[in-house]
Amino acid sequence: MTRPVVPAAMTAAMLSTVLLAACNRDAPAPVVPPPTPAAPEAQIPSGPEPSAPARVTSVELGNAVDGDNRVAAPASEFAPTDTIYASVGVDGESAAKLTARWTYGEGQLVRNTDTDIVPGPDVIAFDIQHPDGWPTGTYKLEVLLDGTVVETREFAVR
């Protein structure tokens, strides 16, 4: 008995047909792992953090300050012979210019004083005095930080 000889091209064609028939088009898609998330920002080197701006944390008026420049007894009314103090608390990580603008009545300038503040917490004392005594009436203190009014306190001399 002789076997029939099948040409190689025919064998390849039959094998391809069998393989194609074996493929199932409804087979589930292969599982692909999710993409790896990018590295967290904390691991990405960045420039220095921005400095916290200087800020005024408190303003008190009184007729005396202690050794730490804090008003001993806050007040909003003063005698004509009082020296009037403003105790201004500041904080922040940047330097700034702090100004105390004192006015009388309808904005008549009594005194304008400024100082440079350095980073970190501090208490700055400003004062006004009048050797002949203050005229009675209404006064105002404006606290400015780098030229911008950030706090206002009204007070009276009686």
TIMIMAR-834413 format. One line per field, with one value per residue: residue number from 1; residue in three letters; x, y, z of N, C-alpha, C in turn. Coordinates in steps of 0.02 Angstrom, whole numbers. Example, Ala and Ser with C-alpha at 12.3 -4.5 7.8 and 13.67 -1.06 7.14 Angstrom:
// residues 2
kemar	[1  2]
dolo	[ALA  SER]
n_px	[660  642]
n_py	[-284  -112]
n_pz	[390  354]
ca_px	[615  684]
ca_py	[-225  -53]
ca_pz	[390  357]
c_px	[660  645]
c_py	[-165  2]
c_pz	[390  394]
This chain:
// residues 158
kemar	[1  2  3  4  5  6  7  8  9  10  11  12  13  14  15  16  17  18  19  20  21  22  23  24  25  26  27  28  29  30  31  32  33  34  35  36  37  38  39  40  41  42  43  44  45  46  47  48  49  50  51  52  53  54  55  56  57  58  59  60  61  62  63  64  65  66  67  68  69  70  71  72  73  74  75  76  77  78  79  80  81  82  83  84  85  86  87  88  89  90  91  92  93  94  95  96  97  98  99  100  101  102  103  104  105  106  107  108  109  110  111  112  113  114  115  116  117  118  119  120  121  122  123  124  125  126  127  128  129  130  131  132  133  134  135  136  137  138  139  140  141  142  143  144  145  146  147  148  149  150  151  152  153  154  155  156  157  158]
dolo	[MET  THR  ARG  PRO  VAL  VAL  PRO  ALA  ALA  MET  THR  ALA  ALA  MET  LEU  SER  THR  VAL  LEU  LEU  ALA  ALA  CYS  ASN  ARG  ASP  ALA  PRO  ALA  PRO  VAL  VAL  PRO  PRO  PRO  THR  PRO  ALA  ALA  PRO  GLU  ALA  GLN  ILE  PRO  SER  GLY  PRO  GLU  PRO  SER  ALA  PRO  ALA  ARG  VAL  THR  SER  VAL  GLU  LEU  GLY  ASN  ALA  VAL  ASP  GLY  ASP  ASN  ARG  VAL  ALA  ALA  PRO  ALA  SER  GLU  PHE  ALA  PRO  THR  ASP  THR  ILE  TYR  ALA  SER  VAL  GLY  VAL  ASP  GLY  GLU  SER  ALA  ALA  LYS  LEU  THR  ALA  ARG  TRP  THR  TYR  GLY  GLU  GLY  GLN  LEU  VAL  ARG  ASN  THR  ASP  THR  ASP  ILE  VAL  PRO  GLY  PRO  ASP  VAL  ILE  ALA  PHE  ASP  ILE  GLN  HIS  PRO  ASP  GLY  TRP  PRO  THR  GLY  THR  TYR  LYS  LEU  GLU  VAL  LEU  LEU  ASP  GLY  THR  VAL  VAL  GLU  THR  ARG  GLU  PHE  ALA  VAL  ARG]
n_px	[41  25  56  -32  49  57  67  180  134  -1  -15  22  -81  -192  -160  -163  -299  -354  -303  -359  -492  -493  -479  -571  -683  -758  -687  -627  -547  -371  -302  -243  -124  -157  -98  54  50  105  253  238  212  291  409  466  589  582  579  622  503  376  395  305  204  240  140  18  -21  -81  -148  -137  -187  -127  -71  52  192  262  420  427  372  235  69  26  -100  -237  -323  -447  -475  -395  -298  -261  -126  -63  59  38  32  57  50  110  91  184  215  287  375  449  535  477  403  342  219  159  27  -33  -176  -279  -444  -518  -425  -303  -131  -38  76  192  267  390  459  577  538  592  600  498  417  371  356  315  332  252  240  158  173  133  199  129  7  -127  -251  -424  -530  -563  -458  -353  -270  -180  -116  6  67  198  151  14  -141  -177  -234  -343  -367  -474  -474  -497  -463  -495]
n_py	[-57  103  263  411  553  710  869  996  1129  1111  1048  1150  1241  1169  1156  1290  1318  1234  1289  1419  1388  1342  1454  1558  1682  1740  1735  1789  1949  1968  1983  2135  2213  2355  2522  2578  2693  2865  2927  2986  3162  3203  3139  3195  3305  3474  3654  3772  3789  3914  4064  4103  4244  4397  4442  4530  4491  4534  4681  4798  4933  5044  5124  5088  4978  4813  4727  4646  4717  4713  4773  4826  4848  4841  4974  5094  5223  5373  5481  5657  5677  5556  5441  5357  5192  5071  4902  4786  4631  4522  4403  4276  4217  4302  4457  4625  4791  4879  4992  5123  5228  5370  5464  5613  5669  5717  5649  5715  5708  5641  5567  5468  5317  5198  5033  4904  4735  4572  4399  4283  4267  4414  4559  4723  4887  5041  5218  5369  5535  5687  5834  5944  5894  5796  5850  5837  5715  5614  5484  5390  5238  5169  5020  4972  4857  4835  4949  4930  4948  4850  4835  4929  5041  5131  5264  5365  5525  5591]
n_pz	[0  -40  15  -12  -73  -3  -59  6  10  12  135  222  197  242  377  418  399  494  611  606  616  743  819  924  908  1007  1120  1280  1303  1321  1485  1538  1635  1744  1708  1782  1915  1908  1985  2153  2192  2296  2281  2175  2138  2187  2181  2313  2447  2442  2536  2685  2689  2779  2919  3017  3180  3296  3377  3500  3606  3732  3888  3931  3910  3928  3960  3848  3747  3748  3773  3934  3997  3903  3818  3764  3785  3835  3944  3927  3957  3940  3874  3727  3678  3550  3529  3422  3356  3253  3121  3015  2868  2793  2765  2799  2789  2923  2973  3077  3078  3147  3174  3197  3232  3084  3004  3020  3020  3150  3185  3094  3088  3044  3031  2995  2984  3031  2973  3064  3228  3319  3426  3408  3471  3459  3488  3541  3601  3685  3735  3787  3813  3749  3632  3669  3596  3449  3390  3277  3240  3111  3050  2943  2823  2724  2656  2644  2724  2861  2986  3094  3226  3329  3447  3596  3670  3825]
ca_px	[0  63  22  -31  95  23  117  194  91  -67  -11  23  -148  -237  -142  -188  -371  -370  -287  -408  -555  -486  -484  -639  -687  -792  -643  -616  -485  -320  -299  -185  -119  -166  -34  84  41  165  283  205  246  340  473  492  623  554  614  605  434  371  393  242  212  234  71  6  -60  -119  -137  -167  -170  -125  -28  116  210  310  486  418  336  163  30  12  -173  -269  -370  -470  -481  -333  -296  -221  -55  -38  95  -6  71  26  89  91  120  195  243  294  442  481  543  427  403  283  209  105  5  -77  -211  -326  -503  -535  -367  -243  -76  -4  143  198  329  396  517  585  531  628  559  487  370  399  308  344  295  253  209  152  166  126  222  80  -56  -166  -318  -476  -562  -557  -395  -353  -206  -181  -56  17  118  222  111  -58  -173  -200  -272  -360  -394  -495  -470  -515  -431  -548]
ca_py	[0  165  322  467  607  774  921  1038  1188  1090  1035  1215  1270  1132  1173  1358  1313  1203  1339  1472  1361  1333  1520  1576  1754  1762  1724  1852  1984  1952  2028  2179  2246  2427  2558  2596  2765  2906  2936  3040  3226  3211  3110  3236  3363  3538  3712  3784  3808  3987  4090  4130  4317  4427  4460  4559  4442  4567  4753  4821  5000  5053  5179  5061  4912  4776  4714  4610  4763  4699  4821  4799  4849  4869  5029  5131  5292  5394  5548  5701  5674  5488  5417  5305  5139  5018  4841  4752  4565  4505  4336  4259  4194  4351  4524  4673  4856  4889  5064  5146  5296  5396  5525  5645  5699  5699  5625  5755  5663  5654  5537  5410  5284  5132  4992  4842  4675  4514  4338  4253  4303  4471  4609  4789  4939  5109  5262  5441  5575  5759  5865  5992  5857  5783  5879  5787  5699  5546  5470  5325  5207  5123  4979  4954  4807  4849  5001  4913  4948  4783  4841  4997  5047  5198  5275  5433  5560  5624]
ca_pz	[0  -44  42  -58  -54  -1  -69  64  7  32  207  255  190  285  446  429  404  560  663  603  641  815  851  943  908  1068  1178  1317  1287  1370  1543  1535  1701  1739  1704  1846  1926  1907  2051  2190  2186  2349  2260  2120  2168  2167  2208  2383  2460  2447  2604  2709  2693  2845  2935  3083  3218  3350  3388  3564  3628  3804  3909  3954  3883  3969  3930  3785  3703  3750  3813  4001  4008  3842  3829  3705  3807  3867  3972  3885  3974  3928  3815  3700  3646  3509  3529  3360  3347  3182  3109  2944  2847  2749  2793  2776  2822  2965  2984  3121  3058  3197  3151  3244  3201  3015  2966  3030  3038  3213  3178  3049  3106  3015  3050  2957  3025  3005  2977  3130  3271  3356  3448  3398  3506  3433  3538  3529  3662  3672  3798  3813  3823  3688  3629  3675  3532  3421  3357  3243  3223  3055  3046  2873  2809  2656  2625  2642  2790  2881  3048  3114  3294  3348  3520  3614  3726  3862]
c_px	[44  21  22  14  56  76  122  148  21  -69  -14  -46  -197  -224  -168  -263  -391  -357  -338  -475  -553  -493  -557  -642  -722  -749  -632  -549  -433  -319  -235  -181  -128  -99  -10  76  108  191  248  247  300  408  504  526  592  595  594  532  431  366  324  251  208  162  68  -40  -101  -101  -173  -143  -171  -78  38  128  260  376  483  380  261  128  12  -63  -205  -320  -391  -484  -419  -341  -252  -146  -24  9  54  37  27  74  65  128  126  223  247  365  476  485  491  438  337  278  151  89  -49  -110  -261  -384  -517  -474  -304  -187  -43  68  139  266  332  460  518  577  567  584  556  439  406  341  344  300  307  222  204  145  164  144  171  12  -94  -231  -369  -508  -549  -493  -401  -281  -219  -114  -51  74  136  175  37  -86  -200  -240  -285  -389  -412  -491  -486  -471  -485  -519]
c_py	[61  222  376  522  672  827  967  1099  1170  1076  1100  1246  1235  1149  1243  1357  1285  1254  1395  1448  1354  1399  1535  1652  1780  1753  1791  1882  1967  2005  2069  2215  2322  2463  2577  2671  2801  2912  2993  3104  3235  3185  3150  3296  3428  3594  3722  3806  3884  4008  4114  4205  4340  4446  4489  4510  4474  4641  4771  4892  5003  5110  5154  4994  4879  4766  4678  4651  4750  4751  4788  4795  4881  4922  5059  5204  5311  5465  5591  5696  5605  5484  5358  5256  5094  4960  4799  4686  4549  4434  4325  4241  4242  4418  4570  4739  4864  4963  5075  5218  5318  5460  5549  5673  5673  5681  5668  5710  5687  5629  5477  5379  5216  5098  4931  4784  4617  4453  4311  4294  4359  4515  4676  4840  5006  5153  5333  5475  5648  5795  5914  5958  5852  5822  5823  5776  5627  5541  5402  5303  5161  5086  4956  4903  4816  4897  4988  4912  4878  4783  4915  4994  5120  5203  5349  5459  5600  5667]
c_pz	[0  -16  -10  -31  -58  -9  -8  65  31  107  245  253  237  358  463  438  472  615  664  631  717  853  866  949  970  1130  1213  1298  1340  1425  1538  1602  1693  1737  1774  1856  1926  1979  2087  2185  2238  2328  2203  2151  2142  2199  2281  2390  2466  2520  2622  2716  2766  2857  3005  3120  3274  3352  3453  3578  3703  3822  3940  3920  3930  3932  3864  3733  3700  3795  3879  4014  3946  3860  3763  3722  3848  3895  3927  3898  3961  3868  3791  3660  3603  3509  3470  3355  3273  3179  3034  2928  2799  2784  2764  2811  2858  2982  3031  3101  3108  3169  3204  3204  3132  2973  2972  3056  3103  3208  3132  3065  3072  3037  3005  3005  2990  3010  3049  3171  3308  3378  3444  3435  3471  3487  3511  3597  3643  3737  3828  3826  3758  3689  3636  3607  3512  3381  3322  3232  3164  3054  2974  2868  2736  2619  2622  2713  2805  2945  3062  3184  3306  3423  3532  3670  3759  3918]
